[in-house]
């Protein structure tokens, strides 16, 4: 890909295999925090880019998929930081 780096399928998965922003209570109910997840995804992308000598300022295009559009406000708030 020449001087291009393609990154895809990035999630909020942490090095210890937990999912940032996902909590499961004693009853097995999962609660998701889109703000925490979005920050973790951005940090994971930042780490991938850094390993190739690049940074977020070098990103040309991002495609994002939300499972629930009710999460857009929280996602957009963090993404805009």
N, C-alpha and C positions, 0 to 999 in steps of 0.2 A: 504494500500500500504506500510505498514511497515514504514521505515524511508524515503520513497520516497515521493516527492511532485510533482504532475503533474499539469502543467499550460498550458492552451490551449486557443485559440481564443482571444489572447490579441491584442488590437489595440492601436491607438494613441488617443482614446477618453479620454477627460479630465473630472475631477469631475463635472464640470458645464455642461457636455454633449456636449461641442464643440469638434471638431476633430482637434487636433494639426496638423499644416501644410496644412490645407485646407482653402482656402479663396474664397469667392464668390463675384464677382463684381456686379455693379448695373444692368448689363444685365443678371445676373444669371449664368455667366460662372464660373466654378470652376477651381481653380489653385491649384495643389498639390505640396508640397515641400517634397520630399522623405527624405531629411536629417532631417528636423524637425520632420517628422513622425517617422523615425527610432529612433531618440533620445527619443521621447515621449514613444514609445513602450518599449524601454530598461528601461526607468524610471518606467513605470508601472509594468514591470516584477520585477524590483529591489524592488519596494514597496510591491508587493505580497510576494516575497521571505522574505523580512524583517519581515513581519507580522507572518511568520512561523519560525523566528529565523535563516534564511539562507541568502545567498548573491549570487551575480553573480558568484563568484569563486566556488560555489557549483554546478553550472549548468553542467550537463553531456552531454546533447544533445539538439540541437535547430533545428527545421525545419521551414524554412521561405518560404512564397509564395509571389511572386511579380506579380502584375497584368500586369505590363509592364516591359519587360526586359531592356528597355532603362533606367530604374531607377536603374539598378544594380550598376553602378559606385558610385552614391551618397549613396546608401544603404551600399555598401561594405566599403566605406570610413568611415562612422560613426560606423559601426559594428566593424571595425578594431581598433577603438580608445580605 
